[in-house]
Amino acid sequence: MDELALRRAAQILEAEFGPDWQTIAGMLGTEGLRKRVGKELTSFMAYPERGTGGNNQWRGNCSPEVIAAVLRYVLDCKSYEGKDTSQFTFLDPMSGSGTAKAAADRHHVRSLLYDLNPAPAVGKGNWNALKDDVEDSADLIFFHPPYHDIIKYSGNMWGSPHPDDLSLCENYQEFLEKLNFCIRKFFLALRKDGRLAILVGDIRSNGHFYSMQHDLMRMGDFESFLVKAQFNCASDNRRYKKPFIPVVTEYMLMLKKADALMIPFSCRQEGWFSVKDTDITALTWHHLIRMTMESIGGSAALSDLYELLKDHPKAAKNPHYQERIRATLYEHREQYLCVSRGCFRLNYEVA
């Protein structure tokens, strides 16, 4: 559908339904993804209409519909397995404006709400996730942490700056370490067959892109990965000159504690290696020569390549490495352009 037709459709919907037309269109547009095979919770969550509960003015707040959907799923699992849900307990350890209580009340389950804020809207205040124990246990823990420093909470949304506020971490690495500590603590507070639902998002900070769902620690059985659409973000009305991909989704990881004592886990490992000093199966002579030429501006004489690559592990394994370099250049002559005798350049510009 072209842009003119879309504008016309928008005008018709607005004339018919007024200011709520976008919410209605959003609900219709996601219906086929939000409901499949008779299930109301799928791997795609979208709630253009936020629903009631908590405070929609509280920055970073979550729709109560998201929490209710997850809570309903866990309750359904318990019932399907023939387990008693009369003592079901739901815990939100970073409860913000108290949205989780509205979802729990809707399903008539016991809820525990903690927050670092000494005067939260509901629940127990002045609870420090980095220092205080989880005194109770829960069948479902819903963990919606700050997204690093995107929204600062203590000293901004409430009270004065707190040294253990995750939104005040000096850098992303510190934030991730504290986030993973919380994940370990909350997972251990689960009852057997309990679930830890972690809602996080991708962020950009100081020109860097960070994917929280990719970086955080996983514990227990990774039961499901859900994508959640974001609506009505504070940044939606801004305009940017620099090209980038706007973040319009969040992610929920559903981790199940299947065994009381044995807990599988996984952590992301990160590091660097230098192609100059490393030979791996995936590294061909073609890759090595191309990357070496990129590193020196995109052009090189044969003598330059011989000198730069003479100590590489590939050369150490091949006594005829100079002949291999020459052969590679001619085997890929459409990519290595001969500009004069014994001199070559790449067929694209190197930044």
Helices and strands as residue ranges (DSSP letters): H 3-17, G 18-20, H 21-34, E 44-45, H 64-80, E 89-92, H 99-106, E 110-113, E 138-143, G 166-168, H 172-188, E 190-205, E 208-211, H 212-215, E 218-219, E 221-229, G 234-237, E 249-256, E 265-266, H 285-295, E 299-301, H 302-309, H 313-317, H 321-331, E 336-340, E 343-346
